[in-house]
Amino acid sequence: MAEQNAGLDKGLEANFSTLILSIGSSAAMALGLAPSPVSGKVEKDLNLARFNIDLLRMLKDKTKGNLNSDEQQFLESIVTDLQMKYVTAK
């Protein structure tokens, strides 16, 4: 396990906010709002964007009542923002 984590930046922490940011970043890239880290190109894939937004909505539903107020507000903000951007992109 230590070998798997050897390449990770020591500043990264696996927590709920990092998970939300990861999924949210994938949605933003799929909406064409950010370049792919692999190709460096901006590519739109609205189906993938919708999938990632749906993942965040599912997490929001499944974690209801189990998040602290900062986590809840952060998740709601990301979901709302991405949904608005999805509607605009469509």
TORKOL-4160 file (C-alpha; in steps of 0.2 Angstrom, whole numbers, padded with zeros to 4 digits, m for minus):
90
<pt num="1" X="0000" Y="0000" Z="0000"/>
<pt num="2" X="0014" Y="0012" Z="0004"/>
<pt num="3" X="0021" Y="0009" Z="m0013"/>
<pt num="4" X="0005" Y="0014" Z="m0021"/>
<pt num="5" X="0004" Y="0031" Z="m0011"/>
<pt num="6" X="0023" Y="0035" Z="m0014"/>
<pt num="7" X="0019" Y="0045" Z="m0030"/>
<pt num="8" X="0005" Y="0055" Z="m0022"/>
<pt num="9" X="0008" Y="0073" Z="m0016"/>
<pt num="10" X="0009" Y="0073" Z="0003"/>
<pt num="11" X="m0002" Y="0089" Z="0002"/>
<pt num="12" X="m0017" Y="0078" Z="m0004"/>
<pt num="13" X="m0029" Y="0071" Z="0009"/>
<pt num="14" X="m0043" Y="0059" Z="0005"/>
<pt num="15" X="m0058" Y="0067" Z="0012"/>
<pt num="16" X="m0076" Y="0071" Z="0007"/>
<pt num="17" X="m0072" Y="0088" Z="m0001"/>
<pt num="18" X="m0058" Y="0080" Z="m0011"/>
<pt num="19" X="m0070" Y="0067" Z="m0018"/>
<pt num="20" X="m0083" Y="0081" Z="m0023"/>
<pt num="21" X="m0069" Y="0091" Z="m0031"/>
<pt num="22" X="m0063" Y="0076" Z="m0041"/>
<pt num="23" X="m0081" Y="0072" Z="m0048"/>
<pt num="24" X="m0085" Y="0090" Z="m0050"/>
<pt num="25" X="m0068" Y="0093" Z="m0060"/>
<pt num="26" X="m0073" Y="0078" Z="m0071"/>
<pt num="27" X="m0090" Y="0086" Z="m0074"/>
<pt num="28" X="m0082" Y="0103" Z="m0078"/>
<pt num="29" X="m0070" Y="0095" Z="m0091"/>
<pt num="30" X="m0084" Y="0086" Z="m0099"/>
<pt num="31" X="m0094" Y="0102" Z="m0100"/>
<pt num="32" X="m0079" Y="0110" Z="m0110"/>
<pt num="33" X="m0075" Y="0122" Z="m0096"/>
<pt num="34" X="m0057" Y="0115" Z="m0093"/>
<pt num="35" X="m0044" Y="0106" Z="m0104"/>
<pt num="36" X="m0041" Y="0087" Z="m0102"/>
<pt num="37" X="m0026" Y="0084" Z="m0092"/>
<pt num="38" X="m0021" Y="0071" Z="m0104"/>
<pt num="39" X="m0023" Y="0079" Z="m0121"/>
<pt num="40" X="m0023" Y="0097" Z="m0115"/>
<pt num="41" X="m0038" Y="0100" Z="m0126"/>
<pt num="42" X="m0055" Y="0106" Z="m0122"/>
<pt num="43" X="m0068" Y="0093" Z="m0126"/>
<pt num="44" X="m0086" Y="0092" Z="m0123"/>
<pt num="45" X="m0095" Y="0076" Z="m0118"/>
<pt num="46" X="m0112" Y="0081" Z="m0111"/>
<pt num="47" X="m0117" Y="0063" Z="m0108"/>
<pt num="48" X="m0101" Y="0061" Z="m0096"/>
<pt num="49" X="m0105" Y="0078" Z="m0089"/>
<pt num="50" X="m0123" Y="0073" Z="m0084"/>
<pt num="51" X="m0116" Y="0056" Z="m0077"/>
<pt num="52" X="m0104" Y="0065" Z="m0066"/>
<pt num="53" X="m0118" Y="0078" Z="m0060"/>
<pt num="54" X="m0129" Y="0063" Z="m0057"/>
<pt num="55" X="m0116" Y="0055" Z="m0046"/>
<pt num="56" X="m0114" Y="0071" Z="m0036"/>
<pt num="57" X="m0133" Y="0072" Z="m0034"/>
<pt num="58" X="m0134" Y="0054" Z="m0028"/>
<pt num="59" X="m0120" Y="0057" Z="m0015"/>
<pt num="60" X="m0130" Y="0072" Z="m0010"/>
<pt num="61" X="m0146" Y="0061" Z="m0007"/>
<pt num="62" X="m0136" Y="0047" Z="0001"/>
<pt num="63" X="m0126" Y="0058" Z="0013"/>
<pt num="64" X="m0141" Y="0069" Z="0018"/>
<pt num="65" X="m0140" Y="0071" Z="0037"/>
<pt num="66" X="m0123" Y="0064" Z="0038"/>
<pt num="67" X="m0112" Y="0079" Z="0033"/>
<pt num="68" X="m0107" Y="0094" Z="0043"/>
<pt num="69" X="m0114" Y="0111" Z="0037"/>
<pt num="70" X="m0098" Y="0116" Z="0027"/>
<pt num="71" X="m0098" Y="0099" Z="0018"/>
<pt num="72" X="m0117" Y="0101" Z="0014"/>
<pt num="73" X="m0115" Y="0119" Z="0008"/>
<pt num="74" X="m0100" Y="0114" Z="m0003"/>
<pt num="75" X="m0109" Y="0099" Z="m0011"/>
<pt num="76" X="m0125" Y="0109" Z="m0014"/>
<pt num="77" X="m0115" Y="0124" Z="m0022"/>
<pt num="78" X="m0105" Y="0112" Z="m0033"/>
<pt num="79" X="m0121" Y="0103" Z="m0039"/>
<pt num="80" X="m0131" Y="0119" Z="m0042"/>
<pt num="81" X="m0117" Y="0127" Z="m0052"/>
<pt num="82" X="m0113" Y="0112" Z="m0063"/>
<pt num="83" X="m0132" Y="0110" Z="m0066"/>
<pt num="84" X="m0133" Y="0128" Z="m0072"/>
<pt num="85" X="m0118" Y="0126" Z="m0083"/>
<pt num="86" X="m0125" Y="0110" Z="m0090"/>
<pt num="87" X="m0141" Y="0118" Z="m0095"/>
<pt num="88" X="m0131" Y="0132" Z="m0103"/>
<pt num="89" X="m0120" Y="0120" Z="m0113"/>
<pt num="90" X="m0135" Y="0110" Z="m0119"/>
